[in-house]
Amino acid sequence: MPTINQLVRKERKKVLEKSKSPALKNCPQR
């Protein structure tokens, strides 16, 4: 089972590939 940090990193990589602004919307905690 992956840790929260690992999940966030995966999501961030996916989002960063598309554009930088959605990353803030998908990860409000960071």
C-alpha positions, 0 to 999 in steps of 0.5 A, a space after each residue: 500500500 503506497 503512502 500518501 506522499 507517494 500518491 501525491 507525487 504520482 498525481 503531481 507528476 501527471 498534473 505537471 505534465 499537463 500544466 502547473 496550475 491544476 496541481 494546486 487545485 488537485 492538492 489543496 493541502 500542499 
